[in-house]
Amino acid sequence: MQRANSPFQIPSGLKPYFQEYNLANLNIADDANLIIQRTLEFGAWDEIRWLFQTYRSKRIRQFVRQYGERGLKPVTFNYWRKLLGIRKWKKSPFFMAEGELWNH
């Protein structure tokens, strides 16, 4: 991973997915989960390559294991979980069985 206090640039293709943030204030170490989540969810291959060069596979696997089920769309989570070979992960505490929203 790049040094925490070194300047870094989020790839320009990802900037629309960080609209609510001032990119100059994002810190590569402190905001790692946010950056990993948005890049895995919305990044093209060039941005994904940048992500793995910046954070390395171990850190990205840690994110998917701990926060992926809650932080990513189900299809995105399953894609990265299978691609990274993750068999165990932290389950979401908000499980809802299909079709049980209304009991009337």
OpenMM code with the backbone's topology and positions (N, CA, C; nanometers):
from openmm import Vec3, app, unit

residues = "MET GLN ARG ALA ASN SER PRO PHE GLN ILE PRO SER GLY LEU LYS PRO TYR PHE GLN GLU TYR ASN LEU ALA ASN LEU ASN ILE ALA ASP ASP ALA ASN LEU ILE ILE GLN ARG THR LEU GLU PHE GLY ALA TRP ASP GLU ILE ARG TRP LEU PHE GLN THR TYR ARG SER LYS ARG ILE ARG GLN PHE VAL ARG GLN TYR GLY GLU ARG GLY LEU LYS PRO VAL THR PHE ASN TYR TRP ARG LYS LEU LEU GLY ILE ARG LYS TRP LYS LYS SER PRO PHE PHE MET ALA GLU GLY GLU LEU TRP ASN HIS".split()
positions = [
    Vec3(0.0849, -0.1185, 0.0000),
    Vec3(0.0000, 0.0000, 0.0000),
    Vec3(0.0887, 0.1237, 0.0000),
    Vec3(0.0396, 0.2271, -0.0621),
    Vec3(0.1127, 0.3526, -0.0618),
    Vec3(0.1185, 0.4064, 0.0807),
    Vec3(0.2176, 0.4893, 0.1074),
    Vec3(0.2276, 0.5473, 0.2409),
    Vec3(0.1036, 0.6293, 0.2722),
    Vec3(0.0599, 0.6234, 0.3973),
    Vec3(-0.0652, 0.6875, 0.4384),
    Vec3(-0.0647, 0.8380, 0.4145),
    Vec3(0.0510, 0.9025, 0.4234),
    Vec3(0.0526, 1.0465, 0.4070),
    Vec3(0.0983, 1.0893, 0.2677),
    Vec3(0.1196, 0.9927, 0.1774),
    Vec3(0.1609, 1.0296, 0.0431),
    Vec3(0.0384, 1.0699, -0.0384),
    Vec3(0.0557, 1.1637, -0.1308),
    Vec3(-0.0572, 1.2047, -0.2125),
    Vec3(-0.0953, 1.0920, -0.3087),
    Vec3(-0.2202, 1.0806, -0.3382),
    Vec3(-0.2643, 0.9807, -0.4349),
    Vec3(-0.3824, 1.0384, -0.5108),
    Vec3(-0.4052, 0.9833, -0.6263),
    Vec3(-0.5142, 1.0292, -0.7101),
    Vec3(-0.6119, 0.9143, -0.7296),
    Vec3(-0.7357, 0.9385, -0.7008),
    Vec3(-0.8389, 0.8422, -0.7366),
    Vec3(-0.8549, 0.8515, -0.8883),
    Vec3(-0.8592, 0.7391, -0.9577),
    Vec3(-0.8735, 0.7445, -1.1032),
    Vec3(-0.9945, 0.8292, -1.1447),
    Vec3(-0.9786, 0.9032, -1.2520),
    Vec3(-1.0832, 0.9970, -1.2942),
    Vec3(-1.2153, 0.9271, -1.3240),
    Vec3(-1.2107, 0.8024, -1.3662),
    Vec3(-1.3343, 0.7295, -1.3934),
    Vec3(-1.4179, 0.7034, -1.2689),
    Vec3(-1.3569, 0.7117, -1.1513),
    Vec3(-1.4282, 0.6878, -1.0253),
    Vec3(-1.4825, 0.8146, -0.9611),
    Vec3(-1.4385, 0.9292, -1.0056),
    Vec3(-1.4780, 1.0545, -0.9410),
    Vec3(-1.6295, 1.0726, -0.9292),
    Vec3(-1.7100, 1.0323, -1.0267),
    Vec3(-1.8554, 1.0479, -1.0099),
    Vec3(-1.9124, 0.9680, -0.8919),
    Vec3(-1.8418, 0.8673, -0.8467),
    Vec3(-1.8905, 0.7832, -0.7370),
    Vec3(-1.8468, 0.8333, -0.5992),
    Vec3(-1.7789, 0.9478, -0.5972),
    Vec3(-1.7368, 1.0117, -0.4730),
    Vec3(-1.7879, 1.1554, -0.4677),
    Vec3(-1.9038, 1.1798, -0.5255),
    Vec3(-1.9562, 1.3163, -0.5360),
    Vec3(-1.9757, 1.3843, -0.4017),
    Vec3(-2.0083, 1.3088, -0.2987),
    Vec3(-2.0361, 1.3700, -0.1693),
    Vec3(-1.9094, 1.3973, -0.0884),
    Vec3(-1.7933, 1.3684, -0.1445),
    Vec3(-1.6661, 1.3868, -0.0742),
    Vec3(-1.5780, 1.4859, -0.1482),
    Vec3(-1.4971, 1.5563, -0.0715),
    Vec3(-1.3919, 1.6387, -0.1289),
    Vec3(-1.2728, 1.5449, -0.1476),
    Vec3(-1.2390, 1.5154, -0.2710),
    Vec3(-1.1340, 1.4168, -0.2984),
    Vec3(-0.9996, 1.4547, -0.2370),
    Vec3(-0.9744, 1.5829, -0.2236),
    Vec3(-0.8481, 1.6275, -0.1640),
    Vec3(-0.8397, 1.5885, -0.0165),
    Vec3(-0.9540, 1.5652, 0.0480),
    Vec3(-0.9555, 1.5306, 0.1900),
    Vec3(-0.9557, 1.3803, 0.2166),
    Vec3(-0.9710, 1.2989, 0.1132),
    Vec3(-0.9694, 1.1541, 0.1337),
    Vec3(-0.8273, 1.1082, 0.1628),
    Vec3(-0.8157, 1.0207, 0.2608),
    Vec3(-0.6864, 0.9681, 0.3025),
    Vec3(-0.6802, 0.8207, 0.2644),
    Vec3(-0.5723, 0.7809, 0.2010),
    Vec3(-0.5614, 0.6447, 0.1495),
    Vec3(-0.5720, 0.5380, 0.2588),
    Vec3(-0.5279, 0.5672, 0.3790),
    Vec3(-0.5359, 0.4705, 0.4888),
    Vec3(-0.6676, 0.4838, 0.5645),
    Vec3(-0.7022, 0.6059, 0.6041),
    Vec3(-0.8225, 0.6270, 0.6849),
    Vec3(-0.9513, 0.5982, 0.6091),
    Vec3(-0.9516, 0.6208, 0.4804),
    Vec3(-1.0726, 0.6033, 0.3989),
    Vec3(-1.0645, 0.4802, 0.3095),
    Vec3(-0.9801, 0.3847, 0.3477),
    Vec3(-0.9582, 0.2659, 0.2654),
    Vec3(-1.0872, 0.1892, 0.2381),
    Vec3(-1.1702, 0.1680, 0.3400),
    Vec3(-1.2927, 0.0903, 0.3184),
    Vec3(-1.3855, 0.1584, 0.2180),
    Vec3(-1.3991, 0.2885, 0.2279),
    Vec3(-1.4819, 0.3635, 0.1339),
    Vec3(-1.4272, 0.3508, -0.0079),
    Vec3(-1.2980, 0.3697, -0.0227),
    Vec3(-1.2365, 0.3645, -0.1554),
    Vec3(-1.2453, 0.2243, -0.2141),
    Vec3(-1.2206, 0.1240, -0.1333),
    Vec3(-1.2300, -0.0148, -0.1803),
    Vec3(-1.3733, -0.0468, -0.2195),
    Vec3(-1.4691, -0.0098, -0.1359),
    Vec3(-1.6104, -0.0396, -0.1641),
    Vec3(-1.6554, 0.0232, -0.2953),
    Vec3(-1.6295, 0.1514, -0.3136),
    Vec3(-1.6749, 0.2202, -0.4349),
    Vec3(-1.6054, 0.1660, -0.5593),
    Vec3(-1.4779, 0.1314, -0.5469),
    Vec3(-1.4043, 0.0817, -0.6626),
    Vec3(-1.4496, -0.0584, -0.7007),
    Vec3(-1.4700, -0.1463, -0.6024),
    Vec3(-1.5191, -0.2808, -0.6342),
    Vec3(-1.6588, -0.2752, -0.6954),
    Vec3(-1.7401, -0.1837, -0.6475),
    Vec3(-1.8782, -0.1742, -0.6944),
    Vec3(-1.8882, -0.1110, -0.8333),
    Vec3(-1.8116, -0.0063, -0.8579),
    Vec3(-1.8320, 0.0726, -0.9789),
    Vec3(-1.7127, 0.0772, -1.0737),
    Vec3(-1.5975, 0.0281, -1.0337),
    Vec3(-1.4762, 0.0446, -1.1121),
    Vec3(-1.4709, -0.0414, -1.2373),
    Vec3(-1.4116, 0.0158, -1.3414),
    Vec3(-1.3790, -0.0590, -1.4626),
    Vec3(-1.2450, -0.1290, -1.4381),
    Vec3(-1.1984, -0.2074, -1.5348),
    Vec3(-1.0776, -0.2858, -1.5125),
    Vec3(-0.9568, -0.2004, -1.4793),
    Vec3(-0.9433, -0.0843, -1.5406),
    Vec3(-0.8290, 0.0022, -1.5092),
    Vec3(-0.8328, 0.0483, -1.3635),
    Vec3(-0.9521, 0.0831, -1.3149),
    Vec3(-0.9659, 0.1252, -1.1748),
    Vec3(-0.9446, 0.0079, -1.0796),
    Vec3(-0.9893, -0.1101, -1.1187),
    Vec3(-0.9680, -0.2296, -1.0362),
    Vec3(-0.8183, -0.2593, -1.0268),
    Vec3(-0.7480, -0.2472, -1.1379),
    Vec3(-0.6034, -0.2673, -1.1388),
    Vec3(-0.5359, -0.1670, -1.0446),
    Vec3(-0.5789, -0.0415, -1.0516),
    Vec3(-0.5252, 0.0616, -0.9619),
    Vec3(-0.5519, 0.0238, -0.8158),
    Vec3(-0.6732, -0.0244, -0.7885),
    Vec3(-0.7094, -0.0622, -0.6514),
    Vec3(-0.6166, -0.1706, -0.5975),
    Vec3(-0.5914, -0.2744, -0.6770),
    Vec3(-0.5060, -0.3836, -0.6314),
    Vec3(-0.3602, -0.3411, -0.6203),
    Vec3(-0.3173, -0.2467, -0.7006),
    Vec3(-0.1814, -0.1938, -0.6876),
    Vec3(-0.1693, -0.1065, -0.5630),
    Vec3(-0.2775, -0.0371, -0.5306),
    Vec3(-0.2753, 0.0544, -0.4161),
    Vec3(-0.2895, -0.0189, -0.2841),
    Vec3(-0.3828, -0.1128, -0.2746),
    Vec3(-0.4139, -0.1775, -0.1463),
    Vec3(-0.3672, -0.3219, -0.1331),
    Vec3(-0.3375, -0.3856, -0.2413),
    Vec3(-0.2951, -0.5258, -0.2438),
    Vec3(-0.4123, -0.6192, -0.2125),
    Vec3(-0.3977, -0.7397, -0.2572),
    Vec3(-0.5037, -0.8401, -0.2479),
    Vec3(-0.5443, -0.8705, -0.1035),
    Vec3(-0.4469, -0.8782, -0.0134),
    Vec3(-0.4772, -0.9128, 0.1261),
    Vec3(-0.5743, -0.8126, 0.1889),
    Vec3(-0.5511, -0.6838, 0.1670),
    Vec3(-0.6366, -0.5792, 0.2255),
    Vec3(-0.7757, -0.5800, 0.1620),
    Vec3(-0.7824, -0.6043, 0.0331),
    Vec3(-0.9116, -0.6085, -0.0356),
    Vec3(-0.9910, -0.7303, 0.0097),
    Vec3(-0.9243, -0.8434, 0.0246),
    Vec3(-0.9909, -0.9634, 0.0768),
    Vec3(-1.0444, -0.9387, 0.2176),
    Vec3(-0.9668, -0.8682, 0.2996),
    Vec3(-1.0114, -0.8349, 0.4352),
    Vec3(-1.1402, -0.7527, 0.4302),
    Vec3(-1.1460, -0.6547, 0.3413),
    Vec3(-1.2680, -0.5740, 0.3275),
    Vec3(-1.3860, -0.6606, 0.2858),
    Vec3(-1.3682, -0.7432, 0.1835),
    Vec3(-1.4790, -0.8259, 0.1339),
    Vec3(-1.5265, -0.9210, 0.2425),
    Vec3(-1.4330, -0.9781, 0.3178),
    Vec3(-1.4686, -1.0694, 0.4260),
    Vec3(-1.5492, -0.9996, 0.5359),
    Vec3(-1.5063, -0.8814, 0.5744),
    Vec3(-1.5679, -0.8143, 0.6883),
    Vec3(-1.6900, -0.7304, 0.6517),
    Vec3(-1.6842, -0.6586, 0.5402),
    Vec3(-1.7898, -0.5627, 0.5085),
    Vec3(-1.8609, -0.5883, 0.3759),
    Vec3(-1.8143, -0.6826, 0.2987),
    Vec3(-1.8647, -0.7015, 0.1636),
    Vec3(-2.0128, -0.7321, 0.1542),
    Vec3(-2.0632, -0.8177, 0.2410),
    Vec3(-2.2042, -0.8549, 0.2316),
    Vec3(-2.2955, -0.7357, 0.2577),
    Vec3(-2.2541, -0.6454, 0.3449),
    Vec3(-2.3349, -0.5268, 0.3763),
    Vec3(-2.3026, -0.4087, 0.2863),
    Vec3(-2.1781, -0.3977, 0.2397),
    Vec3(-2.1346, -0.2799, 0.1672),
    Vec3(-2.1437, -0.2883, 0.0164),
    Vec3(-2.1630, -0.4091, -0.0346),
    Vec3(-2.1705, -0.4276, -0.1787),
    Vec3(-2.3066, -0.4846, -0.2171),
    Vec3(-2.3472, -0.4624, -0.3409),
    Vec3(-2.4689, -0.5260, -0.3904),
    Vec3(-2.4458, -0.6768, -0.3890),
    Vec3(-2.5522, -0.7562, -0.3714),
    Vec3(-2.5331, -0.9021, -0.3633),
    Vec3(-2.4567, -0.9618, -0.4809),
    Vec3(-2.4858, -0.9189, -0.6005),
    Vec3(-2.4162, -0.9744, -0.7172),
    Vec3(-2.2684, -0.9349, -0.7167),
    Vec3(-2.2388, -0.8132, -0.6751),
    Vec3(-2.0995, -0.7675, -0.6674),
    Vec3(-2.0253, -0.8421, -0.5574),
    Vec3(-2.0886, -0.8569, -0.4417),
    Vec3(-2.0274, -0.9302, -0.3308),
    Vec3(-1.9948, -1.0735, -0.3726),
    Vec3(-2.0897, -1.1417, -0.4333),
    Vec3(-2.0670, -1.2805, -0.4734),
    Vec3(-1.9588, -1.2927, -0.5801),
    Vec3(-1.9541, -1.1981, -0.6720),
    Vec3(-1.8498, -1.1981, -0.7747),
    Vec3(-1.7114, -1.1902, -0.7109),
    Vec3(-1.6903, -1.0904, -0.6236),
    Vec3(-1.5590, -1.0722, -0.5623),
    Vec3(-1.5277, -1.1820, -0.4627),
    Vec3(-1.6285, -1.2304, -0.3927),
    Vec3(-1.6071, -1.3396, -0.2982),
    Vec3(-1.5558, -1.4631, -0.3716),
    Vec3(-1.6172, -1.4943, -0.4830),
    Vec3(-1.5738, -1.6128, -0.5594),
    Vec3(-1.4395, -1.5883, -0.6267),
    Vec3(-1.4202, -1.4709, -0.6830),
    Vec3(-1.2948, -1.4404, -0.7515),
    Vec3(-1.1761, -1.4426, -0.6552),
    Vec3(-1.1978, -1.3948, -0.5325),
    Vec3(-1.0905, -1.3901, -0.4330),
    Vec3(-1.0823, -1.5170, -0.3480),
    Vec3(-1.1715, -1.6118, -0.3723),
    Vec3(-1.1678, -1.7391, -0.3001),
    Vec3(-1.2054, -1.7284, -0.1538),
    Vec3(-1.2992, -1.6406, -0.1223),
    Vec3(-1.3410, -1.6197, 0.0167),
    Vec3(-1.4560, -1.7139, 0.0480),
    Vec3(-1.4349, -1.8017, 0.1449),
    Vec3(-1.5383, -1.8988, 0.1820),
    Vec3(-1.6101, -1.8623, 0.3113),
    Vec3(-1.5450, -1.7839, 0.3966),
    Vec3(-1.6063, -1.7414, 0.5223),
    Vec3(-1.6051, -1.5899, 0.5266),
    Vec3(-1.7167, -1.5313, 0.5696),
    Vec3(-1.7260, -1.3862, 0.5797),
    Vec3(-1.8219, -1.3500, 0.6904),
    Vec3(-1.8158, -1.2246, 0.7328),
    Vec3(-1.9034, -1.1764, 0.8389),
    Vec3(-2.0432, -1.1579, 0.7813),
    Vec3(-2.1371, -1.2304, 0.8365),
    Vec3(-2.2752, -1.2246, 0.7877),
    Vec3(-2.3434, -1.0965, 0.8337),
    Vec3(-2.4309, -1.0475, 0.7502),
    Vec3(-2.5076, -0.9283, 0.7838),
    Vec3(-2.6058, -0.9604, 0.8955),
    Vec3(-2.6192, -0.8709, 0.9944),
    Vec3(-2.7157, -0.8950, 1.1021),
    Vec3(-2.8591, -0.8679, 1.0578),
    Vec3(-2.8774, -0.8210, 0.9350),
    Vec3(-3.0095, -0.7814, 0.8863),
    Vec3(-3.0622, -0.8774, 0.7816),
    Vec3(-3.0601, -1.0048, 0.8116),
    Vec3(-3.1084, -1.1047, 0.7182),
    Vec3(-3.2600, -1.0969, 0.7068),
    Vec3(-3.3087, -1.0994, 0.5855),
    Vec3(-3.4531, -1.1019, 0.5640),
    Vec3(-3.4832, -1.2140, 0.4647),
    Vec3(-3.5631, -1.3097, 0.5060),
    Vec3(-3.5995, -1.4181, 0.4173),
    Vec3(-3.6867, -1.3640, 0.3049),
    Vec3(-3.6682, -1.4185, 0.1877),
    Vec3(-3.7426, -1.3730, 0.0710),
    Vec3(-3.8918, -1.3975, 0.0901),
    Vec3(-3.9716, -1.2965, 0.0615),
    Vec3(-4.1164, -1.3098, 0.0678),
    Vec3(-4.1756, -1.2941, 0.2057),
    Vec3(-4.0987, -1.2566, 0.3058),
    Vec3(-4.1516, -1.2441, 0.4410),
    Vec3(-4.1626, -1.0998, 0.4871),
    Vec3(-4.1714, -1.0079, 0.3942),
    Vec3(-4.1811, -0.8682, 0.4317),
    Vec3(-4.3166, -0.8383, 0.4954),
    Vec3(-4.4219, -0.8921, 0.4359),
    Vec3(-4.5578, -0.8697, 0.4879),
    Vec3(-4.6163, -1.0023, 0.5319),
    Vec3(-4.6636, -1.0088, 0.6541),
    Vec3(-4.7244, -1.1308, 0.7054),
    Vec3(-4.8762, -1.1273, 0.7000),
    Vec3(-4.9344, -1.0344, 0.6317),
    Vec3(-5.0807, -1.0226, 0.6303),
    Vec3(-5.1399, -1.1079, 0.5220),
] * unit.nanometer
topology = app.Topology()
chain = topology.addChain("A")
for resn in residues:
    res = topology.addResidue(resn, chain)
    for name in ("N", "CA", "C"):
        topology.addAtom(name, app.Element.getBySymbol(name[0]), res)
